Amino acid sequence: LYDVLADFDGRMALKVLGRMESSPQYATDRDLRAWVNLNRSHVYGIMGLYHKANSITGGINPNTLSKEEQLHYYQVSFENYAKIAEYMSDIDVVQDEEKQMIVLFDSIIALQPEGMGRAITMAQKEVYLGNATDAEEILNPYMNASGHTDMREARMVMAHIYQLQNRRLDYIYELARVATYDIRHASN
């Protein structure tokens, strides 16, 4: 529910985080502090305040976090760097951000358990590097896992793979399957 709020209304999400920050548990629970700060960074990233978002994640030492919050840290950091790389025009900055993104991909993959979620991240890295064939080989074994919670994300990655391979009809087909999934789940 919080993730939906963060994407929908950043100011309200920041208010929720502020209330959590003022709770007694915030002072004693390191993972709660990390969760609040990482989500604040995420909201700032959504709002386009990339440097503010990165200053928050830059102030967190991931080695002091639980494994779950380490994964959260790397995912938020990755999202922030991806947005900066997407919107920056300075080639030197973009190249630095791209190097950092590969490090973050590797950190996320190292923390994820074997399975579809990890395969999706590995395929996303290969897509990012332009290796569509490798990405497809990684993801194909999971594409018939009906009812899996990550299937929507897997189909989006597969659509990007097809786009890289100039397989326009397959690309459109996967996007249509994602749209169908979204429509079915929006009514629930």
PyMOL commands that set and color helices and strands:
alter all, ss='L'
color gray80, all
select helices_A, chain A and resi 2-8+10-21+24-28+30-46+50-58+62-64+67-87+91-111+116-128+132-142+151-164+168-186
alter helices_A, ss='H'
color red, helices_A
deselect
rebuild
show_as cartoon
